[in-house]
Amino acid sequence: MATEPTAAEKKPAPKRTRKAAAPAPVQRLRIKVRAYEHKVLDASVKQIMETALRYDAKIAGPIPLPTEIKKYTVNRSTFVYKDAREQFEMRVHKRLIDILDPSPKVIEALTNLSLPSGVTIDVKMA
């Protein structure tokens, strides 16, 4: 005679979970803008943002990155007056702009953009 297993002996069936399809990776254009003068930098960032918004692009930023400060100490005089020194510093201001899913028109408009001298731009596709 066969007996039924008790509740303690029964093992629960493993739950089956359905894996969600991985979303398509979002293509983005990462623009890093650098300049010595913050006013010139902000003006050029505004120009980049207006160009991207004109073509209905989604924008994240501008994100201010930490200012890079390089300090230099030099002697005012040679030989005798060793204690007399001058200190100089260079500040490099940086901003980061992400353009999500850029269309070819946006990329073309950004390449044709003329920005003031003294502004460095790094563009990466991520």
Backbone atoms as SQL, in Angstrom:
CREATE TABLE atoms (id INTEGER PRIMARY KEY, chain TEXT, resi INTEGER, resn TEXT, atom TEXT, x REAL, y REAL, z REAL);
INSERT INTO atoms VALUES
  (1, 'A', 1, 'MET', 'N', 0.821, -1.159, 0.000),
  (2, 'A', 1, 'MET', 'CA', 0.000, 0.000, 0.000),
  (3, 'A', 1, 'MET', 'C', 0.882, 1.245, 0.000),
  (4, 'A', 2, 'ALA', 'N', 0.662, 2.169, -0.945),
  (5, 'A', 2, 'ALA', 'CA', 1.471, 3.382, -1.076),
  (6, 'A', 2, 'ALA', 'C', 0.833, 4.490, -0.259),
  (7, 'A', 3, 'THR', 'N', 1.652, 5.178, 0.471),
  (8, 'A', 3, 'THR', 'CA', 1.141, 6.297, 1.276),
  (9, 'A', 3, 'THR', 'C', 1.528, 7.600, 0.614),
  (10, 'A', 4, 'GLU', 'N', 0.707, 8.602, 0.816),
  (11, 'A', 4, 'GLU', 'CA', 0.971, 9.949, 0.265),
  (12, 'A', 4, 'GLU', 'C', 2.074, 10.606, 1.077),
  (13, 'A', 5, 'PRO', 'N', 3.021, 11.349, 0.431),
  (14, 'A', 5, 'PRO', 'CA', 4.048, 12.057, 1.203),
  (15, 'A', 5, 'PRO', 'C', 3.426, 13.203, 2.002),
  (16, 'A', 6, 'THR', 'N', 3.982, 13.478, 3.148),
  (17, 'A', 6, 'THR', 'CA', 3.467, 14.555, 4.001),
  (18, 'A', 6, 'THR', 'C', 3.895, 15.901, 3.432),
  (19, 'A', 7, 'ALA', 'N', 3.362, 16.968, 4.021),
  (20, 'A', 7, 'ALA', 'CA', 3.650, 18.319, 3.551),
  (21, 'A', 7, 'ALA', 'C', 5.131, 18.649, 3.711),
  (22, 'A', 8, 'ALA', 'N', 5.765, 18.121, 4.757),
  (23, 'A', 8, 'ALA', 'CA', 7.181, 18.402, 5.000),
  (24, 'A', 8, 'ALA', 'C', 8.052, 17.726, 3.945),
  (25, 'A', 9, 'GLU', 'N', 7.577, 16.617, 3.392),
  (26, 'A', 9, 'GLU', 'CA', 8.357, 15.886, 2.412),
  (27, 'A', 9, 'GLU', 'C', 8.217, 16.453, 1.008),
  (28, 'A', 10, 'LYS', 'N', 7.121, 17.163, 0.751),
  (29, 'A', 10, 'LYS', 'CA', 6.903, 17.738, -0.580),
  (30, 'A', 10, 'LYS', 'C', 7.846, 18.925, -0.798),
  (31, 'A', 11, 'LYS', 'N', 8.440, 18.986, -1.944),
  (32, 'A', 11, 'LYS', 'CA', 9.318, 20.111, -2.270),
  (33, 'A', 11, 'LYS', 'C', 8.545, 21.072, -3.169),
  (34, 'A', 12, 'PRO', 'N', 8.651, 22.376, -2.886),
  (35, 'A', 12, 'PRO', 'CA', 7.950, 23.323, -3.745),
  (36, 'A', 12, 'PRO', 'C', 8.603, 23.369, -5.129),
  (37, 'A', 13, 'ALA', 'N', 7.800, 23.537, -6.128),
  (38, 'A', 13, 'ALA', 'CA', 8.309, 23.622, -7.491),
  (39, 'A', 13, 'ALA', 'C', 9.066, 24.926, -7.669),
  (40, 'A', 14, 'PRO', 'N', 10.195, 24.884, -8.384),
  (41, 'A', 14, 'PRO', 'CA', 10.951, 26.134, -8.581),
  (42, 'A', 14, 'PRO', 'C', 10.132, 27.121, -9.416),
  (43, 'A', 15, 'LYS', 'N', 10.237, 28.394, -9.016),
  (44, 'A', 15, 'LYS', 'CA', 9.516, 29.444, -9.741),
  (45, 'A', 15, 'LYS', 'C', 10.237, 29.731, -11.046),
  (46, 'A', 16, 'ARG', 'N', 9.466, 29.878, -12.077),
  (47, 'A', 16, 'ARG', 'CA', 10.051, 30.207, -13.371),
  (48, 'A', 16, 'ARG', 'C', 9.883, 31.699, -13.606),
  (49, 'A', 17, 'THR', 'N', 10.981, 32.326, -13.853),
  (50, 'A', 17, 'THR', 'CA', 10.941, 33.764, -14.115),
  (51, 'A', 17, 'THR', 'C', 11.300, 34.003, -15.563),
  (52, 'A', 18, 'ARG', 'N', 10.648, 34.938, -16.142),
  (53, 'A', 18, 'ARG', 'CA', 10.906, 35.282, -17.536),
  (54, 'A', 18, 'ARG', 'C', 11.899, 36.443, -17.556),
  (55, 'A', 19, 'LYS', 'N', 12.982, 36.267, -18.269),
  (56, 'A', 19, 'LYS', 'CA', 13.983, 37.326, -18.365),
  (57, 'A', 19, 'LYS', 'C', 13.496, 38.376, -19.353),
  (58, 'A', 20, 'ALA', 'N', 13.581, 39.608, -18.915),
  (59, 'A', 20, 'ALA', 'CA', 13.176, 40.705, -19.790),
  (60, 'A', 20, 'ALA', 'C', 14.244, 40.896, -20.864),
  (61, 'A', 21, 'ALA', 'N', 13.808, 41.248, -22.024),
  (62, 'A', 21, 'ALA', 'CA', 14.750, 41.504, -23.114),
  (63, 'A', 21, 'ALA', 'C', 15.575, 42.737, -22.768),
  (64, 'A', 22, 'ALA', 'N', 16.867, 42.644, -22.988),
  (65, 'A', 22, 'ALA', 'CA', 17.752, 43.763, -22.676),
  (66, 'A', 22, 'ALA', 'C', 17.418, 44.929, -23.599),
  (67, 'A', 23, 'PRO', 'N', 17.264, 46.132, -23.027),
  (68, 'A', 23, 'PRO', 'CA', 16.969, 47.278, -23.880),
  (69, 'A', 23, 'PRO', 'C', 18.160, 47.596, -24.775),
  (70, 'A', 24, 'ALA', 'N', 17.873, 48.141, -25.912),
  (71, 'A', 24, 'ALA', 'CA', 18.937, 48.505, -26.851),
  (72, 'A', 24, 'ALA', 'C', 19.815, 49.574, -26.206),
  (73, 'A', 25, 'PRO', 'N', 21.128, 49.462, -26.347),
  (74, 'A', 25, 'PRO', 'CA', 21.998, 50.454, -25.718),
  (75, 'A', 25, 'PRO', 'C', 21.749, 51.841, -26.314),
  (76, 'A', 26, 'VAL', 'N', 21.664, 52.807, -25.425),
  (77, 'A', 26, 'VAL', 'CA', 21.407, 54.179, -25.861),
  (78, 'A', 26, 'VAL', 'C', 22.707, 54.758, -26.406),
  (79, 'A', 27, 'GLN', 'N', 22.646, 55.243, -27.623),
  (80, 'A', 27, 'GLN', 'CA', 23.817, 55.861, -28.223),
  (81, 'A', 27, 'GLN', 'C', 23.859, 57.311, -27.770),
  (82, 'A', 28, 'ARG', 'N', 25.028, 57.775, -27.385),
  (83, 'A', 28, 'ARG', 'CA', 25.117, 59.151, -26.928),
  (84, 'A', 28, 'ARG', 'C', 26.405, 59.794, -27.424),
  (85, 'A', 29, 'LEU', 'N', 26.329, 61.081, -27.511),
  (86, 'A', 29, 'LEU', 'CA', 27.452, 61.904, -27.915),
  (87, 'A', 29, 'LEU', 'C', 27.917, 62.635, -26.658),
  (88, 'A', 30, 'ARG', 'N', 29.134, 62.362, -26.210),
  (89, 'A', 30, 'ARG', 'CA', 29.644, 62.997, -24.998),
  (90, 'A', 30, 'ARG', 'C', 30.599, 64.108, -25.402),
  (91, 'A', 31, 'ILE', 'N', 30.231, 65.342, -25.057),
  (92, 'A', 31, 'ILE', 'CA', 31.024, 66.517, -25.434),
  (93, 'A', 31, 'ILE', 'C', 31.654, 67.087, -24.174),
  (94, 'A', 32, 'LYS', 'N', 32.985, 67.179, -24.177),
  (95, 'A', 32, 'LYS', 'CA', 33.722, 67.749, -23.059),
  (96, 'A', 32, 'LYS', 'C', 34.316, 69.073, -23.530),
  (97, 'A', 33, 'VAL', 'N', 33.945, 70.160, -22.876),
  (98, 'A', 33, 'VAL', 'CA', 34.373, 71.498, -23.284),
  (99, 'A', 33, 'VAL', 'C', 35.297, 72.054, -22.208),
  (100, 'A', 34, 'ARG', 'N', 36.443, 72.599, -22.635),
  (101, 'A', 34, 'ARG', 'CA', 37.435, 73.146, -21.689),
  (102, 'A', 34, 'ARG', 'C', 37.869, 74.535, -22.138),
  (103, 'A', 35, 'ALA', 'N', 38.098, 75.431, -21.163),
  (104, 'A', 35, 'ALA', 'CA', 38.589, 76.778, -21.474),
  (105, 'A', 35, 'ALA', 'C', 39.212, 77.388, -20.226),
  (106, 'A', 36, 'TYR', 'N', 40.041, 78.399, -20.438),
  (107, 'A', 36, 'TYR', 'CA', 40.654, 79.107, -19.321),
  (108, 'A', 36, 'TYR', 'C', 39.693, 80.129, -18.715),
  (109, 'A', 37, 'GLU', 'N', 38.839, 80.727, -19.536),
  (110, 'A', 37, 'GLU', 'CA', 37.900, 81.746, -19.046),
  (111, 'A', 37, 'GLU', 'C', 36.507, 81.141, -18.958),
  (112, 'A', 38, 'HIS', 'N', 35.892, 81.263, -17.795),
  (113, 'A', 38, 'HIS', 'CA', 34.591, 80.624, -17.603),
  (114, 'A', 38, 'HIS', 'C', 33.476, 81.319, -18.380),
  (115, 'A', 39, 'LYS', 'N', 33.593, 82.604, -18.621),
  (116, 'A', 39, 'LYS', 'CA', 32.543, 83.301, -19.370),
  (117, 'A', 39, 'LYS', 'C', 32.513, 82.845, -20.832),
  (118, 'A', 40, 'VAL', 'N', 33.686, 82.695, -21.420),
  (119, 'A', 40, 'VAL', 'CA', 33.784, 82.215, -22.801),
  (120, 'A', 40, 'VAL', 'C', 33.292, 80.771, -22.874),
  (121, 'A', 41, 'LEU', 'N', 33.620, 79.992, -21.867),
  (122, 'A', 41, 'LEU', 'CA', 33.194, 78.593, -21.805),
  (123, 'A', 41, 'LEU', 'C', 31.673, 78.491, -21.732),
  (124, 'A', 42, 'ASP', 'N', 31.055, 79.275, -20.861),
  (125, 'A', 42, 'ASP', 'CA', 29.598, 79.237, -20.720),
  (126, 'A', 42, 'ASP', 'C', 28.889, 79.706, -21.989),
  (127, 'A', 43, 'ALA', 'N', 29.457, 80.683, -22.664),
  (128, 'A', 43, 'ALA', 'CA', 28.865, 81.162, -23.919),
  (129, 'A', 43, 'ALA', 'C', 28.923, 80.076, -24.995),
  (130, 'A', 44, 'SER', 'N', 30.040, 79.362, -25.074),
  (131, 'A', 44, 'SER', 'CA', 30.160, 78.318, -26.084),
  (132, 'A', 44, 'SER', 'C', 29.274, 77.118, -25.745),
  (133, 'A', 45, 'VAL', 'N', 29.119, 76.796, -24.461),
  (134, 'A', 45, 'VAL', 'CA', 28.221, 75.712, -24.044),
  (135, 'A', 45, 'VAL', 'C', 26.777, 76.066, -24.402),
  (136, 'A', 46, 'LYS', 'N', 26.419, 77.325, -24.187),
  (137, 'A', 46, 'LYS', 'CA', 25.065, 77.774, -24.531),
  (138, 'A', 46, 'LYS', 'C', 24.828, 77.649, -26.039),
  (139, 'A', 47, 'GLN', 'N', 25.834, 77.971, -26.822),
  (140, 'A', 47, 'GLN', 'CA', 25.737, 77.868, -28.277),
  (141, 'A', 47, 'GLN', 'C', 25.561, 76.404, -28.708),
  (142, 'A', 48, 'ILE', 'N', 26.286, 75.483, -28.070),
  (143, 'A', 48, 'ILE', 'CA', 26.165, 74.059, -28.370),
  (144, 'A', 48, 'ILE', 'C', 24.767, 73.560, -28.004),
  (145, 'A', 49, 'MET', 'N', 24.275, 73.984, -26.845),
  (146, 'A', 49, 'MET', 'CA', 22.952, 73.548, -26.385),
  (147, 'A', 49, 'MET', 'C', 21.852, 74.053, -27.317),
  (148, 'A', 50, 'GLU', 'N', 21.950, 75.309, -27.745),
  (149, 'A', 50, 'GLU', 'CA', 20.935, 75.870, -28.643),
  (150, 'A', 50, 'GLU', 'C', 20.932, 75.136, -29.991),
  (151, 'A', 51, 'THR', 'N', 22.112, 74.778, -30.471),
  (152, 'A', 51, 'THR', 'CA', 22.205, 74.051, -31.736),
  (153, 'A', 51, 'THR', 'C', 21.557, 72.670, -31.615),
  (154, 'A', 52, 'ALA', 'N', 21.818, 71.990, -30.512),
  (155, 'A', 52, 'ALA', 'CA', 21.250, 70.651, -30.316),
  (156, 'A', 52, 'ALA', 'C', 19.731, 70.724, -30.128),
  (157, 'A', 53, 'LEU', 'N', 19.254, 71.721, -29.404),
  (158, 'A', 53, 'LEU', 'CA', 17.811, 71.858, -29.176),
  (159, 'A', 53, 'LEU', 'C', 17.066, 72.248, -30.447),
  (160, 'A', 54, 'ARG', 'N', 17.739, 72.924, -31.357),
  (161, 'A', 54, 'ARG', 'CA', 17.125, 73.312, -32.615),
  (162, 'A', 54, 'ARG', 'C', 16.713, 72.079, -33.423),
  (163, 'A', 55, 'TYR', 'N', 17.452, 70.979, -33.256),
  (164, 'A', 55, 'TYR', 'CA', 17.151, 69.742, -33.973),
  (165, 'A', 55, 'TYR', 'C', 16.455, 68.719, -33.074),
  (166, 'A', 56, 'ASP', 'N', 15.831, 69.168, -31.994),
  (167, 'A', 56, 'ASP', 'CA', 15.051, 68.329, -31.068),
  (168, 'A', 56, 'ASP', 'C', 15.854, 67.161, -30.502),
  (169, 'A', 57, 'ALA', 'N', 17.049, 67.412, -30.062),
  (170, 'A', 57, 'ALA', 'CA', 17.872, 66.365, -29.447),
  (171, 'A', 57, 'ALA', 'C', 17.658, 66.391, -27.933),
  (172, 'A', 58, 'LYS', 'N', 17.756, 65.221, -27.312),
  (173, 'A', 58, 'LYS', 'CA', 17.667, 65.136, -25.851),
  (174, 'A', 58, 'LYS', 'C', 19.049, 65.426, -25.288),
  (175, 'A', 59, 'ILE', 'N', 19.084, 66.330, -24.293),
  (176, 'A', 59, 'ILE', 'CA', 20.364, 66.781, -23.753),
  (177, 'A', 59, 'ILE', 'C', 20.425, 66.529, -22.251),
  (178, 'A', 60, 'ALA', 'N', 21.566, 66.081, -21.789),
  (179, 'A', 60, 'ALA', 'CA', 21.848, 65.986, -20.358),
  (180, 'A', 60, 'ALA', 'C', 23.029, 66.910, -20.082),
  (181, 'A', 61, 'GLY', 'N', 22.806, 67.915, -19.282),
  (182, 'A', 61, 'GLY', 'CA', 23.908, 68.821, -18.964),
  (183, 'A', 61, 'GLY', 'C', 23.523, 70.254, -19.197),
  (184, 'A', 62, 'PRO', 'N', 24.413, 71.160, -19.137),
  (185, 'A', 62, 'PRO', 'CA', 25.852, 71.002, -18.942),
  (186, 'A', 62, 'PRO', 'C', 26.187, 70.679, -17.484),
  (187, 'A', 63, 'ILE', 'N', 27.083, 69.745, -17.306),
  (188, 'A', 63, 'ILE', 'CA', 27.520, 69.337, -15.977),
  (189, 'A', 63, 'ILE', 'C', 28.874, 69.983, -15.721),
  (190, 'A', 64, 'PRO', 'N', 28.980, 70.826, -14.689),
  (191, 'A', 64, 'PRO', 'CA', 30.289, 71.426, -14.398),
  (192, 'A', 64, 'PRO', 'C', 31.207, 70.392, -13.748),
  (193, 'A', 65, 'LEU', 'N', 32.378, 70.219, -14.323),
  (194, 'A', 65, 'LEU', 'CA', 33.378, 69.313, -13.772),
  (195, 'A', 65, 'LEU', 'C', 34.348, 70.118, -12.910),
  (196, 'A', 66, 'PRO', 'N', 35.109, 69.470, -12.047),
  (197, 'A', 66, 'PRO', 'CA', 36.036, 70.209, -11.183),
  (198, 'A', 66, 'PRO', 'C', 37.048, 71.024, -11.987),
  (199, 'A', 67, 'THR', 'N', 37.304, 72.226, -11.514),
  (200, 'A', 67, 'THR', 'CA', 38.265, 73.106, -12.172),
  (201, 'A', 67, 'THR', 'C', 39.678, 72.600, -11.892),
  (202, 'A', 68, 'GLU', 'N', 40.444, 72.456, -12.948),
  (203, 'A', 68, 'GLU', 'CA', 41.825, 71.989, -12.820),
  (204, 'A', 68, 'GLU', 'C', 42.711, 73.206, -12.560),
  (205, 'A', 69, 'ILE', 'N', 43.441, 73.190, -11.453),
  (206, 'A', 69, 'ILE', 'CA', 44.286, 74.334, -11.081),
  (207, 'A', 69, 'ILE', 'C', 45.747, 73.901, -11.099),
  (208, 'A', 70, 'LYS', 'N', 46.541, 74.599, -11.923),
  (209, 'A', 70, 'LYS', 'CA', 47.978, 74.333, -11.989),
  (210, 'A', 70, 'LYS', 'C', 48.685, 75.538, -11.377),
  (211, 'A', 71, 'LYS', 'N', 49.490, 75.297, -10.345),
  (212, 'A', 71, 'LYS', 'CA', 50.190, 76.390, -9.668),
  (213, 'A', 71, 'LYS', 'C', 51.678, 76.320, -9.966),
  (214, 'A', 72, 'TYR', 'N', 52.255, 77.487, -10.202),
  (215, 'A', 72, 'TYR', 'CA', 53.683, 77.603, -10.490),
  (216, 'A', 72, 'TYR', 'C', 54.295, 78.625, -9.553),
  (217, 'A', 73, 'THR', 'N', 55.427, 78.277, -8.930),
  (218, 'A', 73, 'THR', 'CA', 56.150, 79.190, -8.053),
  (219, 'A', 73, 'THR', 'C', 57.510, 79.469, -8.678),
  (220, 'A', 74, 'VAL', 'N', 57.836, 80.760, -8.840),
  (221, 'A', 74, 'VAL', 'CA', 59.116, 81.142, -9.440),
  (222, 'A', 74, 'VAL', 'C', 59.811, 82.175, -8.558),
  (223, 'A', 75, 'ASN', 'N', 61.145, 82.206, -8.641),
  (224, 'A', 75, 'ASN', 'CA', 61.910, 83.204, -7.891),
  (225, 'A', 75, 'ASN', 'C', 61.755, 84.564, -8.560),
  (226, 'A', 76, 'ARG', 'N', 61.604, 85.605, -7.758),
  (227, 'A', 76, 'ARG', 'CA', 61.500, 86.962, -8.318),
  (228, 'A', 76, 'ARG', 'C', 62.855, 87.425, -8.831),
  (229, 'A', 77, 'SER', 'N', 63.874, 87.000, -8.141),
  (230, 'A', 77, 'SER', 'CA', 65.213, 87.449, -8.493),
  (231, 'A', 77, 'SER', 'C', 66.130, 86.232, -8.529),
  (232, 'A', 78, 'THR', 'N', 67.322, 86.428, -9.032),
  (233, 'A', 78, 'THR', 'CA', 68.259, 85.309, -9.076),
  (234, 'A', 78, 'THR', 'C', 69.218, 85.379, -7.890),
  (235, 'A', 79, 'PHE', 'N', 69.676, 84.273, -7.476),
  (236, 'A', 79, 'PHE', 'CA', 70.788, 84.095, -6.545),
  (237, 'A', 79, 'PHE', 'C', 70.557, 84.618, -5.125),
  (238, 'A', 80, 'VAL', 'N', 70.587, 85.924, -4.892),
  (239, 'A', 80, 'VAL', 'CA', 70.618, 86.459, -3.537),
  (240, 'A', 80, 'VAL', 'C', 69.252, 86.400, -2.857),
  (241, 'A', 81, 'TYR', 'N', 68.196, 86.884, -3.504),
  (242, 'A', 81, 'TYR', 'CA', 66.892, 87.026, -2.864),
  (243, 'A', 81, 'TYR', 'C', 66.052, 85.758, -3.069),
  (244, 'A', 82, 'LYS', 'N', 66.536, 84.690, -2.425),
  (245, 'A', 82, 'LYS', 'CA', 65.896, 83.389, -2.580),
  (246, 'A', 82, 'LYS', 'C', 64.487, 83.365, -1.981),
  (247, 'A', 83, 'ASP', 'N', 64.240, 84.150, -0.948),
  (248, 'A', 83, 'ASP', 'CA', 62.952, 84.137, -0.254),
  (249, 'A', 83, 'ASP', 'C', 61.864, 84.900, -1.006),
  (250, 'A', 84, 'ALA', 'N', 62.245, 85.752, -1.941),
  (251, 'A', 84, 'ALA', 'CA', 61.250, 86.526, -2.697),
  (252, 'A', 84, 'ALA', 'C', 60.769, 85.685, -3.870),
  (253, 'A', 85, 'ARG', 'N', 59.529, 85.251, -3.790),
  (254, 'A', 85, 'ARG', 'CA', 58.984, 84.387, -4.848),
  (255, 'A', 85, 'ARG', 'C', 57.630, 84.887, -5.296),
  (256, 'A', 86, 'GLU', 'N', 57.262, 84.510, -6.513),
  (257, 'A', 86, 'GLU', 'CA', 55.939, 84.825, -7.058),
  (258, 'A', 86, 'GLU', 'C', 55.229, 83.523, -7.359),
  (259, 'A', 87, 'GLN', 'N', 53.912, 83.550, -7.170),
  (260, 'A', 87, 'GLN', 'CA', 53.123, 82.365, -7.482),
  (261, 'A', 87, 'GLN', 'C', 52.109, 82.702, -8.560),
  (262, 'A', 88, 'PHE', 'N', 52.020, 81.810, -9.537),
  (263, 'A', 88, 'PHE', 'CA', 51.061, 81.971, -10.628),
  (264, 'A', 88, 'PHE', 'C', 50.206, 80.713, -10.694),
  (265, 'A', 89, 'GLU', 'N', 48.994, 80.873, -11.205),
  (266, 'A', 89, 'GLU', 'CA', 48.155, 79.694, -11.377),
  (267, 'A', 89, 'GLU', 'C', 47.375, 79.786, -12.680),
  (268, 'A', 90, 'MET', 'N', 47.110, 78.612, -13.250),
  (269, 'A', 90, 'MET', 'CA', 46.273, 78.513, -14.443),
  (270, 'A', 90, 'MET', 'C', 45.060, 77.683, -14.057),
  (271, 'A', 91, 'ARG', 'N', 43.885, 78.211, -14.350),
  (272, 'A', 91, 'ARG', 'CA', 42.653, 77.479, -14.067),
  (273, 'A', 91, 'ARG', 'C', 42.032, 77.015, -15.370),
  (274, 'A', 92, 'VAL', 'N', 41.723, 75.722, -15.445),
  (275, 'A', 92, 'VAL', 'CA', 41.071, 75.161, -16.621),
  (276, 'A', 92, 'VAL', 'C', 39.663, 74.759, -16.191),
  (277, 'A', 93, 'HIS', 'N', 38.675, 75.485, -16.709),
  (278, 'A', 93, 'HIS', 'CA', 37.275, 75.207, -16.392),
  (279, 'A', 93, 'HIS', 'C', 36.746, 74.177, -17.385),
  (280, 'A', 94, 'LYS', 'N', 35.897, 73.240, -16.899),
  (281, 'A', 94, 'LYS', 'CA', 35.419, 72.153, -17.750),
  (282, 'A', 94, 'LYS', 'C', 33.909, 71.978, -17.597),
  (283, 'A', 95, 'ARG', 'N', 33.259, 71.608, -18.699),
  (284, 'A', 95, 'ARG', 'CA', 31.826, 71.290, -18.696),
  (285, 'A', 95, 'ARG', 'C', 31.627, 70.017, -19.515),
  (286, 'A', 96, 'LEU', 'N', 30.579, 69.264, -19.172),
  (287, 'A', 96, 'LEU', 'CA', 30.256, 68.020, -19.855),
  (288, 'A', 96, 'LEU', 'C', 28.821, 68.078, -20.345),
  (289, 'A', 97, 'ILE', 'N', 28.612, 67.730, -21.612),
  (290, 'A', 97, 'ILE', 'CA', 27.270, 67.714, -22.200),
  (291, 'A', 97, 'ILE', 'C', 27.072, 66.352, -22.853),
  (292, 'A', 98, 'ASP', 'N', 25.944, 65.702, -22.559),
  (293, 'A', 98, 'ASP', 'CA', 25.586, 64.445, -23.212),
  (294, 'A', 98, 'ASP', 'C', 24.395, 64.686, -24.119),
  (295, 'A', 99, 'ILE', 'N', 24.500, 64.247, -25.361),
  (296, 'A', 99, 'ILE', 'CA', 23.376, 64.309, -26.294),
  (297, 'A', 99, 'ILE', 'C', 22.946, 62.870, -26.550),
  (298, 'A', 100, 'LEU', 'N', 21.724, 62.530, -26.136),
  (299, 'A', 100, 'LEU', 'CA', 21.225, 61.165, -26.223),
  (300, 'A', 100, 'LEU', 'C', 20.583, 60.916, -27.579),
  (301, 'A', 101, 'ASP', 'N', 20.899, 59.790, -28.175),
  (302, 'A', 101, 'ASP', 'CA', 20.398, 59.392, -29.496),
  (303, 'A', 101, 'ASP', 'C', 20.497, 60.526, -30.521),
  (304, 'A', 102, 'PRO', 'N', 21.709, 60.966, -30.837),
  (305, 'A', 102, 'PRO', 'CA', 21.837, 62.077, -31.782),
  (306, 'A', 102, 'PRO', 'C', 21.510, 61.641, -33.207),
  (307, 'A', 103, 'SER', 'N', 20.814, 62.503, -33.909),
  (308, 'A', 103, 'SER', 'CA', 20.522, 62.233, -35.317),
  (309, 'A', 103, 'SER', 'C', 21.695, 62.748, -36.159),
  (310, 'A', 104, 'PRO', 'N', 21.807, 62.303, -37.392),
  (311, 'A', 104, 'PRO', 'CA', 22.903, 62.792, -38.251),
  (312, 'A', 104, 'PRO', 'C', 22.871, 64.307, -38.455),
  (313, 'A', 105, 'LYS', 'N', 21.660, 64.894, -38.448),
  (314, 'A', 105, 'LYS', 'CA', 21.562, 66.354, -38.611),
  (315, 'A', 105, 'LYS', 'C', 22.201, 67.082, -37.431),
  (316, 'A', 106, 'VAL', 'N', 22.008, 66.547, -36.221),
  (317, 'A', 106, 'VAL', 'CA', 22.591, 67.161, -35.026),
  (318, 'A', 106, 'VAL', 'C', 24.110, 67.095, -35.102),
  (319, 'A', 107, 'ILE', 'N', 24.629, 65.940, -35.478),
  (320, 'A', 107, 'ILE', 'CA', 26.086, 65.767, -35.552),
  (321, 'A', 107, 'ILE', 'C', 26.684, 66.708, -36.599),
  (322, 'A', 108, 'GLU', 'N', 26.015, 66.827, -37.734),
  (323, 'A', 108, 'GLU', 'CA', 26.504, 67.724, -38.789),
  (324, 'A', 108, 'GLU', 'C', 26.466, 69.175, -38.339),
  (325, 'A', 109, 'ALA', 'N', 25.396, 69.575, -37.646),
  (326, 'A', 109, 'ALA', 'CA', 25.280, 70.955, -37.167),
  (327, 'A', 109, 'ALA', 'C', 26.358, 71.268, -36.136),
  (328, 'A', 110, 'LEU', 'N', 26.688, 70.291, -35.292),
  (329, 'A', 110, 'LEU', 'CA', 27.716, 70.520, -34.272),
  (330, 'A', 110, 'LEU', 'C', 29.116, 70.589, -34.878),
  (331, 'A', 111, 'THR', 'N', 29.359, 69.835, -35.952),
  (332, 'A', 111, 'THR', 'CA', 30.679, 69.901, -36.587),
  (333, 'A', 111, 'THR', 'C', 30.874, 71.226, -37.316),
  (334, 'A', 112, 'ASN', 'N', 29.793, 71.822, -37.807),
  (335, 'A', 112, 'ASN', 'CA', 29.897, 73.099, -38.515),
  (336, 'A', 112, 'ASN', 'C', 29.867, 74.300, -37.591),
  (337, 'A', 113, 'LEU', 'N', 29.776, 74.068, -36.296),
  (338, 'A', 113, 'LEU', 'CA', 29.675, 75.144, -35.313),
  (339, 'A', 113, 'LEU', 'C', 31.023, 75.848, -35.155),
  (340, 'A', 114, 'SER', 'N', 31.028, 77.175, -35.190),
  (341, 'A', 114, 'SER', 'CA', 32.271, 77.922, -34.970),
  (342, 'A', 114, 'SER', 'C', 32.234, 78.495, -33.562),
  (343, 'A', 115, 'LEU', 'N', 33.214, 78.112, -32.771),
  (344, 'A', 115, 'LEU', 'CA', 33.292, 78.541, -31.371),
  (345, 'A', 115, 'LEU', 'C', 34.473, 79.483, -31.188),
  (346, 'A', 116, 'PRO', 'N', 34.461, 80.296, -30.129),
  (347, 'A', 116, 'PRO', 'CA', 35.560, 81.244, -29.911),
  (348, 'A', 116, 'PRO', 'C', 36.900, 80.538, -29.681),
  (349, 'A', 117, 'SER', 'N', 37.975, 81.263, -29.947),
  (350, 'A', 117, 'SER', 'CA', 39.296, 80.682, -29.717),
  (351, 'A', 117, 'SER', 'C', 39.526, 80.545, -28.216),
  (352, 'A', 118, 'GLY', 'N', 40.308, 79.577, -27.850),
  (353, 'A', 118, 'GLY', 'CA', 40.550, 79.334, -26.438),
  (354, 'A', 118, 'GLY', 'C', 39.629, 78.275, -25.847),
  (355, 'A', 119, 'VAL', 'N', 38.716, 77.747, -26.653),
  (356, 'A', 119, 'VAL', 'CA', 37.794, 76.710, -26.198),
  (357, 'A', 119, 'VAL', 'C', 38.178, 75.403, -26.882),
  (358, 'A', 120, 'THR', 'N', 38.418, 74.370, -26.068),
  (359, 'A', 120, 'THR', 'CA', 38.791, 73.062, -26.577),
  (360, 'A', 120, 'THR', 'C', 37.607, 72.126, -26.427),
  (361, 'A', 121, 'ILE', 'N', 37.332, 71.334, -27.463),
  (362, 'A', 121, 'ILE', 'CA', 36.197, 70.419, -27.429),
  (363, 'A', 121, 'ILE', 'C', 36.676, 69.007, -27.731),
  (364, 'A', 122, 'ASP', 'N', 36.234, 68.052, -26.910),
  (365, 'A', 122, 'ASP', 'CA', 36.469, 66.633, -27.152),
  (366, 'A', 122, 'ASP', 'C', 35.102, 65.985, -27.340),
  (367, 'A', 123, 'VAL', 'N', 34.902, 65.307, -28.454),
  (368, 'A', 123, 'VAL', 'CA', 33.632, 64.649, -28.742),
  (369, 'A', 123, 'VAL', 'C', 33.866, 63.152, -28.842),
  (370, 'A', 124, 'LYS', 'N', 33.078, 62.385, -28.090),
  (371, 'A', 124, 'LYS', 'CA', 33.202, 60.931, -28.113),
  (372, 'A', 124, 'LYS', 'C', 31.830, 60.307, -28.288),
  (373, 'A', 125, 'MET', 'N', 31.773, 59.243, -29.066),
  (374, 'A', 125, 'MET', 'CA', 30.550, 58.450, -29.191),
  (375, 'A', 125, 'MET', 'C', 30.621, 57.338, -28.154),
  (376, 'A', 126, 'ALA', 'N', 29.611, 57.250, -27.312),
  (377, 'A', 126, 'ALA', 'CA', 29.602, 56.208, -26.276),
  (378, 'A', 126, 'ALA', 'C', 28.359, 55.386, -26.362);
